[in-house]
Amino acid sequence: MNKTIVIIGSSNTDMVIRAPYFPARGETIMGGDFLMNAGGKGANQAVAVARLAGNASFVCRIGEDVFGSRAFELFTNEGMDTTHITRDPKEPSGIAIITVNDAAENTIVVAPGANATLGRHQVDQAAETIRSAAYLLMQLEIPLDTVLYAAKMGFDHKVPIVLNPAPAQALPDELYQWISIITPNEKEATLLTGVEVVDEVSARRAAKILADKGVAIIIITMGSRGALLFDGAIFTHIATPVVEAVDTTAAGDVFNGALVVALSEGKDLADAVSFACDASAISVTRRGAQSSVPYRRELP
């Protein structure tokens, strides 16, 4: 079995409404279909790792409510290690309200609930697993202090750390020194660097700034335009398959989960990014978050 990939992050229940367009301030519109689906960036990435044949161990915090019970059952059924999933007796499980328009774009509002109580104590409980991991994958839907603490732990034990800096927020300088790979999309790269990323030229400028901050490998995801890989010396553009997008909600999460699986199997960076683009392309042809995550048998 492959060495463990540890995912530390959020677990939410997504409540998704389709609408012809996003309402303006103060506007009420009639939507279409409603879908309730398991989500959360951490959980989405953990499910992606598990479905793509990675050995996933998920560290998260859920409430003692029906949403938490349902999430735990789903994680167990996916075959991931649930040893380090803990339940908060006071806070509810996380909830996300998502609107998807006719162009397959989305807006998301998250009520973090128990995700906000995932702290150093829970990381310490998972320390043995983290220290022996092949990769540590994290996002930013949990407290930043927890991300910093886990990143330093992984760094001190020479565990490669992949950070998906979403939702976008400013990051302390020391975090850049500890992470091995950062995977922002265009909006996140813009916030982190001050460079408005709108094409490959501007993405290259942003990638150089992130490299100067201390990150060894930068991967800027650009939706249907693929991804830009920068290893500190060489830029490589990786194309993504052309598909008809239905819902882009978890595309970035599938990309990150697929990326670490490919790397854990020994693929080189370019091949790993290509594999991640392929997986992500499949996900956008389906509705929902975890329900859109492909299985390994569906990949080339």
Summary of the structure (lengths in Angstrom):
residues: 300
radius of gyration: 17.9
end to end distance: 21.0
largest distance: 53.4
contacts: 1107
relative contact order: 0.15
helix: 39%
strand: 22%
